[in-house]
């Protein structure tokens, strides 16, 4: 468990360092690619970090689907269904984060499609390895590392947004959704 914890910490710190690097480069107006005649909206770093974390997450999904089909057809179908159910609210949340970060709807949609295609790379990687055991040995670090990245995004970007809500009705809705998500995950863990 120590190694897994270190990979989670590594994910958190990697995303923190990336965010600090991008913040520093955004302050340098001479090198800012978001400036120009068109007055393009400056995109917040959290949007790009979310895309990176989403790429890792989708790569893991590709690994999971392909390796579960390698194990058995039944396991493959169940894994695919579980990932599809998980992805619907996840992609809506990612889309909202991208919009909040300054992406247009079209840009956010295109970015989401690109990150989804990384799942195919995960499936190809899983299929290129002959056995499920060698796949697990080579990819055991990916899940905790991406979890660390998502934890960074949640703690640094999403949680402060939730804390800044001043309307009590909206705050209760948000809290209710959080509890609903926790309860859903708890129920699914018993299946």
C-alpha positions as CSV (number, residue, x, y, z in Angstrom):
1,X,0.0,0.0,0.0
2,X,3.0,2.3,0.5
3,X,3.8,2.2,-3.2
4,X,0.2,3.0,-4.2
5,X,0.2,6.0,-1.7
6,X,3.5,7.3,-3.2
7,X,2.0,7.1,-6.7
8,X,-1.1,9.1,-5.5
9,X,1.2,11.7,-3.9
10,X,3.2,11.7,-7.1
11,X,0.1,12.5,-9.1
12,X,-0.9,15.3,-6.7
13,X,2.5,16.8,-6.8
14,X,3.0,16.4,-10.6
15,X,-0.3,18.3,-11.2
16,X,0.7,20.9,-8.7
17,X,4.0,21.5,-10.4
18,X,2.4,21.6,-13.8
19,X,-0.1,24.2,-12.6
20,X,2.6,26.4,-11.1
21,X,4.7,26.2,-14.3
22,X,1.7,27.2,-16.4
23,X,0.7,30.0,-14.0
24,X,4.2,31.4,-14.3
25,X,4.2,31.3,-18.1
26,X,0.7,32.9,-18.2
27,X,2.0,35.9,-16.2
28,X,4.6,36.5,-18.9
29,X,2.5,38.6,-21.4
30,X,5.2,38.6,-24.1
31,X,5.0,34.8,-24.5
32,X,1.2,34.5,-24.0
33,X,-0.3,32.6,-26.9
34,X,-3.8,33.5,-25.8
35,X,-3.3,37.2,-26.7
36,X,-4.0,38.5,-30.1
37,X,-6.2,40.5,-32.4
38,X,-9.2,38.3,-31.8
39,X,-9.1,39.0,-28.0
40,X,-9.3,35.2,-27.3
41,X,-10.4,34.4,-23.8
42,X,-7.6,33.2,-21.6
43,X,-8.1,29.6,-20.6
44,X,-7.5,28.7,-17.0
45,X,-4.8,26.0,-16.3
46,X,-7.3,23.8,-14.6
47,X,-9.0,23.1,-17.9
48,X,-5.7,21.7,-19.4
49,X,-4.9,19.8,-16.2
50,X,-8.4,18.3,-16.3
51,X,-7.8,17.2,-19.9
52,X,-4.5,15.6,-19.0
53,X,-6.1,13.7,-16.1
54,X,-9.0,12.7,-18.4
55,X,-6.5,11.3,-20.9
56,X,-5.0,9.2,-18.2
57,X,-8.4,8.1,-17.0
58,X,-9.6,7.1,-20.5
59,X,-6.3,5.2,-21.0
60,X,-7.1,3.3,-17.9
61,X,-10.6,2.6,-19.1
62,X,-9.2,1.2,-22.3
63,X,-6.9,-1.0,-20.4
64,X,-9.7,-2.2,-18.2
65,X,-12.1,-3.0,-21.0
66,X,-9.6,-4.8,-23.2
67,X,-8.1,-6.8,-20.3
68,X,-11.5,-7.7,-19.0
69,X,-12.5,-9.1,-22.4
70,X,-9.2,-11.0,-22.4
71,X,-10.3,-12.6,-19.1
72,X,-13.8,-13.5,-20.2
73,X,-16.7,-12.2,-22.3
74,X,-19.0,-11.8,-19.2
75,X,-16.3,-9.8,-17.4
76,X,-15.8,-7.6,-20.5
77,X,-19.5,-6.8,-20.9
78,X,-19.8,-6.0,-17.1
79,X,-16.7,-3.8,-17.2
80,X,-17.9,-2.0,-20.3
81,X,-21.3,-1.3,-18.8
82,X,-19.8,-0.1,-15.5
83,X,-17.5,2.3,-17.3
84,X,-20.3,3.6,-19.5
85,X,-22.4,4.3,-16.5
86,X,-19.5,6.0,-14.8
87,X,-18.6,8.1,-17.8
88,X,-21.9,9.9,-18.4
89,X,-21.8,12.1,-15.3
90,X,-18.0,12.2,-15.4
91,X,-18.0,13.7,-19.0
92,X,-20.7,16.2,-18.1
93,X,-18.6,17.3,-15.1
94,X,-15.5,17.5,-17.3
95,X,-17.4,19.5,-19.9
96,X,-18.5,22.0,-17.1
97,X,-15.0,22.3,-15.9
98,X,-13.8,23.1,-19.4
99,X,-16.5,25.7,-19.9
100,X,-15.7,27.3,-16.5
101,X,-12.0,27.3,-17.6
102,X,-12.7,29.5,-20.6
103,X,-13.3,26.9,-23.4
104,X,-16.1,27.5,-25.8
105,X,-18.7,24.7,-26.1
106,X,-17.2,23.7,-29.4
107,X,-13.6,23.6,-28.1
108,X,-14.7,21.7,-25.0
109,X,-16.6,19.1,-27.1
110,X,-13.6,18.7,-29.4
111,X,-11.2,18.3,-26.4
112,X,-13.5,15.7,-24.9
113,X,-13.5,13.7,-28.1
114,X,-9.7,13.8,-28.2
115,X,-9.4,12.6,-24.7
116,X,-11.9,9.8,-25.3
117,X,-9.8,8.6,-28.2
118,X,-6.9,7.9,-25.7
119,X,-9.1,5.0,-24.4
120,X,-8.3,3.3,-27.7
121,X,-4.6,3.5,-27.0
122,X,-5.2,1.9,-23.6
123,X,-7.1,-0.9,-25.3
124,X,-4.4,-1.4,-27.9
125,X,-1.8,-1.5,-25.1
126,X,-3.8,-4.1,-23.2
127,X,-4.3,-6.3,-26.3
128,X,-0.6,-6.0,-27.2
129,X,0.4,-7.6,-23.9
130,X,-0.3,-11.3,-24.0
131,X,-1.5,-11.9,-20.4
132,X,-3.6,-10.0,-17.9
133,X,-0.9,-10.6,-15.3
134,X,1.9,-8.9,-17.3
135,X,-0.5,-6.0,-18.0
136,X,-1.2,-5.5,-14.2
137,X,2.5,-5.6,-13.4
138,X,3.3,-2.9,-16.0
139,X,0.4,-0.6,-15.4
140,X,-0.2,-0.8,-11.6
141,X,1.1,2.8,-11.2
142,X,-1.4,4.4,-13.6
143,X,-4.5,4.2,-11.5
144,X,-3.1,5.8,-8.3
145,X,-1.2,8.4,-10.3
146,X,-4.3,9.5,-12.1
147,X,-6.3,9.4,-8.8
148,X,-3.7,11.9,-7.4
149,X,-4.2,14.1,-10.4
150,X,-8.0,14.1,-10.0
151,X,-7.6,14.7,-6.3
152,X,-5.4,17.8,-7.1
153,X,-8.1,19.1,-9.4
154,X,-10.9,18.5,-6.9
155,X,-9.0,20.0,-4.0
156,X,-7.5,23.0,-5.8
157,X,-10.2,24.0,-8.2
158,X,-13.6,22.3,-7.7
159,X,-13.8,22.5,-3.8
160,X,-13.0,26.3,-3.7
161,X,-15.8,26.8,-6.2
162,X,-18.2,24.9,-4.1
163,X,-17.1,26.7,-0.9
164,X,-17.7,30.1,-2.6
165,X,-21.4,29.4,-3.2
166,X,-23.5,31.9,-1.3
167,X,-27.0,30.8,-2.2
168,X,-28.2,28.3,0.4
169,X,-30.5,26.5,-2.0
170,X,-27.6,25.9,-4.5
171,X,-25.3,24.9,-1.7
172,X,-27.8,22.3,-0.5
173,X,-28.3,21.0,-4.1
174,X,-24.5,20.6,-4.5
175,X,-24.2,18.9,-1.1
176,X,-27.1,16.6,-2.0
177,X,-25.4,15.6,-5.3
178,X,-22.2,14.9,-3.4
179,X,-24.0,12.6,-1.0
180,X,-25.9,11.0,-3.9
181,X,-22.6,10.2,-5.6
182,X,-21.1,8.7,-2.5
183,X,-24.2,6.6,-1.9
184,X,-24.2,5.4,-5.5
185,X,-20.6,4.4,-5.3
186,X,-21.3,2.6,-2.0
187,X,-24.2,0.6,-3.4
188,X,-22.2,-0.3,-6.5
189,X,-19.3,-1.6,-4.4
190,X,-21.6,-4.3,-3.0
191,X,-22.4,-5.7,-6.5
